[in-house]
Amino acid sequence: MHTIICIGEALIDMICTDKGKSLETSEHFLKKTGGAPTNVAAAIAALGGRIQLAAKVGNDPFGHQLIHTMQDFGVDTQWMQTSNEHFTTFAFVSLKEDGERDFVFNRGADGYLMQQETHGMLTNDTGIVHFGSATAFLPGPLQETYRTLLKEAKAKNCFVSFDPNYRHLLFAHQQQNFIHQSLYFLQESDFFKVSDEEAMLLSGCSSVADAANWLANFSNAVFCITLGKEGTLLCYQKQQITIPSIPVEVVDTTGAGDAFVGAVLYQLSCVEKNKMMQLNINNWQEIVINANKAGARTCAYMGAMEAFKHLNSDIFKA
């Protein structure tokens, strides 16, 4: 088993528990550790993988919470940096009566992960590098660090994984910039995962089927398009197959996509580094079936980190 590195944001989600209220009138919030690559790292660790997380948090109680939460899962946090100049990043969200989300993103330390702070991170033992974009495509030092690490990963023949994690509330006014940066990573990746909405956004197509064909022609990567209860579309060398989802009584879908990605990467890390690119469509089908199981298990619990406590590789045998 070789090491996986996840790069990106670690943040605190402040989730309003006052039903139907705006952030202005809300009084009660639930504090949760979050960030897509942080969730992926926790899921990999829960499954038994060797995982490091590269992210920046504030030298404050919330940054300490993020680091300690990762350590409790078994994530190697040596590349989690703390900043004395910037507070830990926060995302505040509530669901208003009209069904719209009220969202405030208070960006702090996560955007300031510097290139020099990741120097020497990629070694011969690094098999997989995962980029879970979201905030990394916003302006700031992390954006350049991201691109530099992508080039280093390619130079060291690491397997590159990417999840764009589009957030409309973050990129509503810079959508084209997000698409442009994402397309660059899609072309450089060996594997990527997108939702059905992301597939259509990035391709400019109006249907998932057309988007899948466009992406298959645009990138040489193996990729998955998650389709919710309809399953997962796997594309391997332009061959497409839809793998059914796992029936589950849904409690909360938070973190399901990150659990899916974590399960894919954990399974890949168990393959010899020089053989990952030799996997065939049957191998990939088995990987996705198991990843769907991890995503379904996550939906059965409230909150991503709570759900990941119930993840282990035994679920693949069920």
N, C-alpha and C positions, 0 to 999 in steps of 0.2 A: 504494500500500500504506500502510495506516495502522497506528498503534501499538496493541499489545495490552499490557495490564497484568495480571499475575497477582499475587494477594494471598494470603498465608497462611504456612504454616510452612516453614522451612528447618531441617533437622535432620540428625543423624548416626545412621544405622542401624548397630548393632553386631550382626552376624549370627553366631550360634554355628556353628562348623564341626565341633564334636564331636558326631557322630551319636548321637541318642537320649539325650543328657544334659540335665539341668536346668541352669538358670543357676547354681545353687549349686555344682554339681560341674564345670561347664565350665571349660576353660582357654584355648581358642583362639577368637578372634573375627575376623571380617572387617569392616573399617570401610568404610562406604559413605555417600556423600552422598545425602540423601533428602528426603522431604516431597513430598506430591502436587503442590502448585502449583509447587514447585521443579522437579519432573520435567516438568511441562507446559511450563514456561518453556524448559527445555533442549531439549525436543522441537521447540518452535516455532522456536527459534534454529537448530537443526540443519536444519530445512526451509527456512530462509532468511527467516524472519519478523522483524519489528521488535518486540522484546519487552523489557519492563521487569519486574523482580521486586521486589515490596514485601514485605520480611520482616525479622525481627530475629534476629541471631545474637550470640553472645558475642564480646568482643574477646580471643579466645584462638586457639590453633592450629586448632581445629576450625571456628570461625567463619570464619577466614581461608581455610581449605580450601574451604568452601562458596562464598564470594565468588569465589575464584580459579577454581573449577570452572565457575561460571556465566560468568565473563568468558571463559574458554577456549572456551565454546560460542558466545559472541557475544551473551550476554544483557547488557542495560544494567543495571548494578547500583547506579545512583545512589540508588535508594530502598531498598537493603539497609542497614539500620541496624546498628551495633555497640554492644553494651552493656558497660560496665565493671562493672556491678552484678550481672549474671546470666550464667551460663555457657551455652554453646550446648546446646540441647536434644538429648537422647540417647534412643534407643529400643533396648533390648536384647531379643533374641528368640532362642529355641532351640526345636527340635522334639523333644519327649520321646519315649520308647519307645512310649507309649500313643497317639501321634499328636497329643496336645494340645500347644498352644504354651505355652511358658513366657515370660512377657512382663513387662518392667519398663519403665515410661515415666518418664524423669527429665526433667521439664519445666523448661526454663530460659528463655532469652531470647525464644524465639519468641512466647510469650504476652504479651510486654510491648511490642508495637508500638503506640505511642500515636497518637491522632488528629492531634496537632500535628506528628508526624513524617511525615505523609503530606499535609500542607497544600500545595496547589498542584500535586499530582501529576497530577490529571486536567486535561488541556488540550483545546483544540479539535482537536488531532491525535490524541487518544485515541479510537479507534474501538470497542474491545472491552475490557471489564473482566471477568476471570475470577476467581471465588471458589471455591477448592478446600478445602472446610471442614475436615474432620478435627479438628485441635486448635483451630480458631478458635471452635468451639462450646463449648469448655471455659471455665470462669470465668476472667476476666482481662481486661486492657485490650484485647487483640486482639479480643475478642468485640464490644465497643462500637465499635472502629475499623472492624470489618467492616460493621456496620449503617450507620455514618455514610457509609462509602464507597459502599455500595449506594445510599443516597439521593442522593449526589452524582452517581453514574453515571447514575441515572435522570433527574436534573435536567438533565444535560448531553447527554441523548439518546444515551448510549453503549449499545452492544449488550451485554447482561448474560448471562454464562455462569456456570453453577453445577454443581459435582460434589460431592455430599454426602460421599463417601469415608467411609462408616460403618466404624468399627473397634470391634467388640464388646468387645475388651479394654480400650478406653478408656471406653466408654459403657455398660457392662453394668449399672451401678447408676443411670444417669440417661438411660435409653433414651427415655422420654417427652419429656424436655427436648430431646434431640437431634431427635426427630421434630418437635416444635413449632417449633424454630428452622428446620429444613430446609423445612418446609411454607411458612413465610414467604418463604424465598428462591425456592422453586419458583414461587410466584405472581408474584414480581417479575422472574423471569428471562425472557429471550428464547429461551434454549436451555439445556437441562440434560441430563446423562448420568447414568444410574443403572445399577447391576448388577441382575440379576433378583432377588437377595436384597433389595437396597435398595428396589426397586419394591414388593415385597410388604410390607416393613417399614413404609414410609412410607404406604402405602395401607391397610394392615390387611387386605389380601386374601390368600387362600390359593393363588392361581394367578397366573402372570405375565399371562395373558390378562385376567383380571379387574382386575389391578393396572394394566395399560396403559389399560383403559377408564376406570378411576377417575381416573388421572392426567390423561387427556385431557379429562375433565370438570372437573377441579380447576384446571388451569393452561392458559393460552393459549399457552404456550411450545411451540416445536418441541422434541421430546425423543427420546432414544435409550435403549433398554434393551439392554445388552450381554448376550448369551446364550452366551458361550464359543464352543465349536465349532459351536453351532447358528446363529451369526450375530448380527445386530443388528436389533432391532425399531425402525424409524423411525416416529414419529407426527408427522404434519403436519396441523394443522387437523382433528383427529379421524380422518384417513385413516391407516391403518396398513399398513406393508409390511415384511416381513422380508428383509433383505439377507444373503446367504450370507457366511460367514466365508471367509478365504483359507487353503487347506490349507498347513500348515507343520509341519516337525519341531520340536516344542517342546523348547527347552532350559531356558527360564525365563520365566514369565509376568509377572515383576516389571516394572512400568512400562508394561504393554501398554495398560491403560485410560488412563493419562496420555498415552501416545503417540497414542491415538485422539482424545482431547480436543484435544491440541496440533495434530493434523492438521486437525480440524474448524475450529479457530480460525484457523490459518494460511490456510486456503482462504477463510474469510470475510473476512480482512483484505485480501485481494486484490480484494474487491468494494467499490465505492464505498459510503461510509458510509450515504448516504440510500437505497441500493438493497438493503441486506442484508435488510430486512424485506419486500422484494418478491420474494424468491426463491420459486420454486414447488417442488412436490414432486419434480419431475424434477431440478431443481438440487440439492436436498437429497439425493436418492438418489445422485447422482454424488459429492457431498461425503462421504457415509458409505462408499461403496465405497472411496474413496481412504483414508479414515480406517481402515478395516479393513485395508488394505494396510500402513499404518504400524504398527498393532497387531501384525500378523503378523510384520513384520520385527523388531520388538522381541522377540518370543518366541523368535527364532532365536539369541539371544545371552544370555550370563550377566550379569545385572545391568542395571538400567535405564540408567545413564549410559554403560556400555560399548555397549549396544545403540543408544543415540541417536547415537553416533559414526557409525553406519551408516545413519542416516536422511538422506534428501535428497528434494527434490521430484521427482526423476527416477523414484522408485518409483511415482508416480501414473500414469506413462506405460506401465508394464509391463502 
